[in-house]
Amino acid sequence: MISHAVFVLIFAAVIGSGLVAGIFFAFSSFVMTALGRLPSDQGIAAMNAINVTVINPGFFLAFFGTAALCLAASAGVALRWTATGGTLVLLASVIYLVGCIGVTMLRNVPLNNALAAVTLGTPEAAALWTRYLSEWTMWNTVRTVAPVLSAILFTIALL
C-alpha cells in the first residue's frame, strides 16, 4: 500500500499529465493545421509569438511541475516499494520525462530557435516553415502521447 503523501503526488501527476497532454493535443490536432493555412510569413510570425508567450508561470507550472511530481512520486514509491505500483509509477515517470521534457528540449526547442532566427520574406523562411510544420507537429504528437500514457499508468498505479 502506498502512503497518503505518495498517493497525493501520483494523483497530482495524473492531473498534470492530463493537462499537458491536452495542451499538446490542441497543437497537433488543430493549431498547427490552422497556422499552416496562413502564408508562411504570417504563420512564422504567429508561431514565434506563441513560442514567446508560452514562457509563462502557468505553462511552466504544468509542464515542469508535472516533471517534479514524477520525480517525487518515483522517490516515494522507491522508499516503499511494491512491485506493480512502483513499476507503473517509474514507467509513467520515465515516459513523461523522456517524452515531454526530453523531446521538447532536444527536438521542439531547436526547431523553435531556427524559426525565430529565420529572415521573413525569404525562400529559406518559406522552406523552413514547410519543414517546421511537419517536423514540429510530429515531435509534438510524441509529446502528446507521452503524457497520455503517463496519466494512464499513474491512474492504474493508484488502483
Buried (B, 14 or more C-beta within 10 A) or exposed (E): EBEEEBBBBBBBBBBBBBBBBEBBBEBBEEBBEEBBEBEBBEBBBBBBEEBEEEEEEEBEEBBBBBBBBBBBBBEBBEEEEEEEBBBBBBBBBBBBBEBBBBBBEEBBEEBBEBBEEBEEEEEEBBEBBEEBBEBBBEBBBBBBBBBBBBBBBBBBBBE
